[in-house]
Amino acid sequence: MREILTEIKEKALSNIKEVMNLDELEQMRIKFLGKKGELTLVLRDMGKLSPEERPIVGQMANEIRNEIEIEISTIRDMFRNEIKKAKMEKEKIDITVSTNKKSLGHRHPLLSTIEELEDLFISMGFSVVNGPEIETVENNFNALNSPENHPSRDLSDTFYITEDILLRTQTSPVQIRAMKEMGAPLRIVSAGRTFRFDDVDDTHSPMFHQLEGLVVDENITMANLIHTIDIFIKELFGKDMETRFRPHHFPFTEPSGEVDVTCFKCMGKGCDACNGTGWSMELLGCGMVHPKVLENCGIDPEKYSGFAFGMGIDRITMVKYGINDIRLLFENDNRFLKQF
Amino acid sequence: MLLPIKWLKDYVDLNEEPKVLADGLTLSGSHVESIISLNKGIEKVIVGKILKIEKHPDADKLLICNVDIGEKQLQIVTGATNLKINDYIPVAIVGAKLPNDISIDKTNFRGVDSYGMLCSLKELGYSDSVIPKEMRDGIFILDKEYPLGTDIAQVLQLNDEVIEFEITPNRPDCLSVIGMARETAATFNKELKEPEIKIEKEVEDISNYIDSVEVKSSLCNRYYTRVVKDVEIKESPLWLQIRLMEAGVRPINNIVDITNFVMLEYGEPLHAFDLDKINGRKVIIREADNEEKIITIDEIKRNLDSSNLIIADEKSPIAIAGVMGGFDTEVTRETKIVLLEGANFNGKSVRLTSKKFGLRTEASTRFEKGIDPNLCKTAVDRVCQLIELIDAGTIVKGNIDVYKDVKEEKEIVLRPNKVNSLLGIELSIEDMIKYLEGLGLKSKLKDEVINVTIPTFRLDLEREVDLIEEIGRLYGFHNIPSKPLVGVLTRGEKPYGRIIEDKAKFILQGLGLNEVMTYSFISPKVYDKIKVSDNSPLKKYIKLINPLGEDYSVMRTTLIPNMLDLLSRNYNRGVEICHVYEIGNIFVPKELPVKELPEEKKILSLGMYGKVDFYDLKEVVDKVFERLGIKDVEYIREEDNPTFHPGRTARLVIGDDVIGIIGEIHMDVTENYDIKERVYIGQLDFNKIVDLTNLNFKYKPLPKYPSMLRDIAVVIEKDILAGEMEKVIWNNGKGLIENIELFDIYTGDQIPEGMKSVAYSITYRSHERTLKDEEVNEIQQSIIKDLEDKFKAKLRS
């Protein structure tokens, strides 16, 4: 009987090796291991064996069954893998095709610049506040220490609604509102629309945007202002950007300064765009809040000091994205908007 | 302000490179806009002398000159007409280079060889606006004999740069060479050498020529005059002309040139009258009468009014004060005796007058900003000194000086600790005093404070903080070490409304809409374009007093016109699909005419055309509301809004609150905007959206029990709104309906005219148990019955 079992084993293993597909393999399984398979049939005769031989042959038969089963399953896996492979081979597609079925909207480059800047200042402890586009002469000029005869107040510079009401020419009136409403200490930033009597051309627009920051607290110094501006410019334009503080004049700050940054075009080497100076001019204006302005808002300049800064966002956006005509920002051509 | 460096060197010893000079001055507060090298690149241009002039045989307009350049004679063809024998002129010889990359070669003009070019001032790099009128079209004729062959750069002192400054309005004293010299001296720690004013010879007395000066207006604080006789009017010497041209001023004649020179030098505008042409022996400063007229030296007749300050003789106006002199009393070739004026006029008055006449002159820009009245005398006396120096006339003794409000030096107390605490530095008192003294501010330490004497030319220094700025800028803002902010405020916040706005924008972006931005002011004509009725509240808009034009003249009360405008622009530029939004303000006046600030309301404006219908727009709105947690929005048919399609427009209502309107734009309106496609626009009150937003999303357990899906299809009258039917379905649901989905609306075959088939798929689920068929069937039956009762619906089988 042992010989018969060994014979079946060898026959089964060699037959299995020759099958061509899963069906044939199944037939082999039935042929040897099925209910009426060769191995099964042999085992039926186990009864004829002596009680001593039975467990030995039984164990041998089980081992042979296992061996055949393992072989079948190995071959089965091989066939299945081949089938999957062939299927996937057939399913090959052109992976360079774009169908453009999904669409995601685009943020306006200027408004997203404002948002980025606001978020940056929020991380520096500034709170965002907003003010109205239509303002009083009091908030826009008087309280900001603007001289009564200053040309910026003329009808040829500022849009008026009445003698006392105008379209704000700067975001600075928000400073006045904030100081009057919240008092000191204060750390705010405010961005928004501003208006000046400028005809439309590639660098001018009667409506433009500013962002303004203000800090009022005890012991605020110009050194703090310089630090704040420095961080902001490096965040916005990158670590390689150098800044240059130079004195300037604004009625609402004293001392006042303007900040130049490395020329964007030549990175400081000097080129036509920067008149050979290596500096891009007048990125922002800043200074220590004028004591008169603090007084106008009911804040004691002997106890508190502060700094303020303001910048034109339209220009910053244009520099950042390489936009050469401010009109593009307001035309809203879809093909323009989709680039950002 | 143009500052020739060589002029600056008259008052400060300098050997710094122009770039170093410019950087230093920029960092101490005088912002350099550019460094101009007027005559850059001139090579091989030398002095020559005309020996012979002949006509070109074959060209009427050309001349052949023989020019002596010392070592040899050259034949040069020219088209100029102002030459004569023995003139000394600049000659660009073969191989010469001129500004703007021009180089000179041997040429041939109609058969005659030409070995070089005779140069005009323009060819030497001067701008048309400063070249003397008589030299504008011709060769530059030198004022006297120079050694032949001398480099012209040497003769004209060309090797020098001009710095252009942006002078801030608080520093009118810097609109002068001496003012800038003072800044330069302070910046580079050098000494300022002001001219010593001295007149060698004075004759007769001013009273022989003029009786009095009467100042009849408070707009003139000082009027100082002197008289110069025996003047001989001619061109100025070359050095004077070159100075003026480099500083951007056109030479006219010796007397006028000197007054301009001194104006540039001291910043005090001056004027010279031809005294013989003044009627009577009085000079009167007064406001003009309405109806009065004057012809100014630009030969334009100007109508004066009582807001204009004028200088007059006993008969008529002879100058517009601080703006421009009169033509009749102008200094001309025939002038023999001049009256010099150094005056101090009110800045505002000069500004308004110069504006009225559209005349911004070197004088008016200086008066506008304010001038030290003490300069009147200094400047006029300096003119006399220079007239004497170039031998242009004889100075008459004495002056007439009407000076009302005498400007005197004042004192400001400066606390050194305040300087350091505001700038954030640690500067010694000695250094502070050094900086102040460098600027000509006498400073004395007494009782731990510095008493600073403010000279009268520093009109801008009013209080302590102004002096802190002076110290700060000379110390250098760039030298102040940067120090981080400290304090109690370390956490920044964004207002809630802005957070919601950002969120809404994020959702809209996800829905594929692009963000746009339009002007706050619009044309009043657009209200007709969108067919707004005359009594609509939208027409209660705020007007600007001084708009840029009608297109930008009223503050918008709706964002629809801006939206249509930009959609139209895109459409007409061939953009096929345009889906956009804007969040912007409208301006609602509390009353008209406006007395107080209007309400500024934020509107979410949506606009779409191209591959969209009403339902796409509605879905955008629904998604925004869903993600902002806004519930129970009802869409109510809006049939009588003239801007919109009567059958495709909805008013959005939550409770009693109208949130906005969405719909298809009326065909008349799209025609007005040249759009040949259906356009969908929504206008939502964003402030209300912010109020209604509820981001307090709470987790609900995921369903444990299975759902059941049932369909209902009914035939119903066409005008019944889906929203109405859905209300009925929900109401019958006994709280077991999880979702209703409209999956088909059908009209046509098999459906009677005026009816439609509507099919819903309803999801039932309980959170407590598995639903039984019977209870769901019961609900289905009650829904069908209710639909039948309310809308005469018929179940479709």
Chai-1 contact restraints between the chains, C-beta under 6 A:
chainA,res_idxA,chainB,res_idxB,connection_type,confidence,min_distance_angstrom,max_distance_angstrom,comment,restraint_id
A,S103,B,G512,contact,1.0,0.0,6.0,A-B,restraint_1
A,G105,B,Q509,contact,1.0,0.0,6.0,A-B,restraint_2
A,G105,B,G512,contact,1.0,0.0,6.0,A-B,restraint_3
A,G105,B,L513,contact,1.0,0.0,6.0,A-B,restraint_4
A,G105,B,N514,contact,1.0,0.0,6.0,A-B,restraint_5
A,H106,B,N514,contact,1.0,0.0,6.0,A-B,restraint_6
A,R107,B,E515,contact,1.0,0.0,6.0,A-B,restraint_7
A,H108,B,E515,contact,1.0,0.0,6.0,A-B,restraint_8
A,H108,B,M517,contact,1.0,0.0,6.0,A-B,restraint_9
A,I122,B,G492,contact,1.0,0.0,6.0,A-B,restraint_10
A,G125,B,L489,contact,1.0,0.0,6.0,A-B,restraint_11
A,G125,B,T490,contact,1.0,0.0,6.0,A-B,restraint_12
A,G125,B,G492,contact,1.0,0.0,6.0,A-B,restraint_13
A,F126,B,G492,contact,1.0,0.0,6.0,A-B,restraint_14
A,S127,B,G492,contact,1.0,0.0,6.0,A-B,restraint_15
A,S127,B,E493,contact,1.0,0.0,6.0,A-B,restraint_16
A,V128,B,K494,contact,1.0,0.0,6.0,A-B,restraint_17
A,P132,B,E600,contact,1.0,0.0,6.0,A-B,restraint_18
A,E133,B,S520,contact,1.0,0.0,6.0,A-B,restraint_19
A,I134,B,L597,contact,1.0,0.0,6.0,A-B,restraint_20
A,I134,B,P598,contact,1.0,0.0,6.0,A-B,restraint_21
A,N149,B,K348,contact,1.0,0.0,6.0,A-B,restraint_22
A,L155,B,N546,contact,1.0,0.0,6.0,A-B,restraint_23
A,F159,B,L544,contact,1.0,0.0,6.0,A-B,restraint_24
A,Y160,B,I545,contact,1.0,0.0,6.0,A-B,restraint_25
A,Y160,B,N546,contact,1.0,0.0,6.0,A-B,restraint_26
A,I161,B,I542,contact,1.0,0.0,6.0,A-B,restraint_27
A,I161,B,V594,contact,1.0,0.0,6.0,A-B,restraint_28
A,T162,B,V594,contact,1.0,0.0,6.0,A-B,restraint_29
A,P185,B,L489,contact,1.0,0.0,6.0,A-B,restraint_30
A,R187,B,L489,contact,1.0,0.0,6.0,A-B,restraint_31
A,P206,B,L548,contact,1.0,0.0,6.0,A-B,restraint_32
A,M207,B,Y519,contact,1.0,0.0,6.0,A-B,restraint_33
A,D217,B,G487,contact,1.0,0.0,6.0,A-B,restraint_34
A,T221,B,G424,contact,1.0,0.0,6.0,A-B,restraint_35
A,M222,B,L423,contact,1.0,0.0,6.0,A-B,restraint_36
A,M222,B,G424,contact,1.0,0.0,6.0,A-B,restraint_37
A,M222,B,I480,contact,1.0,0.0,6.0,A-B,restraint_38
A,A223,B,G424,contact,1.0,0.0,6.0,A-B,restraint_39
A,A223,B,I480,contact,1.0,0.0,6.0,A-B,restraint_40
A,A223,B,P481,contact,1.0,0.0,6.0,A-B,restraint_41
A,A223,B,S482,contact,1.0,0.0,6.0,A-B,restraint_42
A,A223,B,K483,contact,1.0,0.0,6.0,A-B,restraint_43
A,N224,B,K483,contact,1.0,0.0,6.0,A-B,restraint_44
A,N224,B,L485,contact,1.0,0.0,6.0,A-B,restraint_45
A,I226,B,I480,contact,1.0,0.0,6.0,A-B,restraint_46
A,I226,B,S482,contact,1.0,0.0,6.0,A-B,restraint_47
A,H227,B,S482,contact,1.0,0.0,6.0,A-B,restraint_48
A,H227,B,K483,contact,1.0,0.0,6.0,A-B,restraint_49
A,H227,B,P484,contact,1.0,0.0,6.0,A-B,restraint_50
A,D230,B,S482,contact,1.0,0.0,6.0,A-B,restraint_51
A,F245,B,F477,contact,1.0,0.0,6.0,A-B,restraint_52
A,F245,B,H478,contact,1.0,0.0,6.0,A-B,restraint_53
A,R246,B,T26,contact,1.0,0.0,6.0,A-B,restraint_54
A,R246,B,L27,contact,1.0,0.0,6.0,A-B,restraint_55
A,P247,B,G29,contact,1.0,0.0,6.0,A-B,restraint_56
A,P247,B,R473,contact,1.0,0.0,6.0,A-B,restraint_57
A,H249,B,T168,contact,1.0,0.0,6.0,A-B,restraint_58
A,H249,B,N170,contact,1.0,0.0,6.0,A-B,restraint_59
A,E254,B,V465,contact,1.0,0.0,6.0,A-B,restraint_60
A,E254,B,E469,contact,1.0,0.0,6.0,A-B,restraint_61
A,P255,B,E469,contact,1.0,0.0,6.0,A-B,restraint_62
A,P255,B,G472,contact,1.0,0.0,6.0,A-B,restraint_63
A,G257,B,F477,contact,1.0,0.0,6.0,A-B,restraint_64
A,N275,B,S34,contact,1.0,0.0,6.0,A-B,restraint_65
A,M288,B,L422,contact,1.0,0.0,6.0,A-B,restraint_66
A,P291,B,V465,contact,1.0,0.0,6.0,A-B,restraint_67
A,N332,B,V516,contact,1.0,0.0,6.0,A-B,restraint_68
A,N332,B,L566,contact,1.0,0.0,6.0,A-B,restraint_69
A,N334,B,N570,contact,1.0,0.0,6.0,A-B,restraint_70
A,N334,B,V575,contact,1.0,0.0,6.0,A-B,restraint_71
A,N334,B,C578,contact,1.0,0.0,6.0,A-B,restraint_72
A,L337,B,N514,contact,1.0,0.0,6.0,A-B,restraint_73
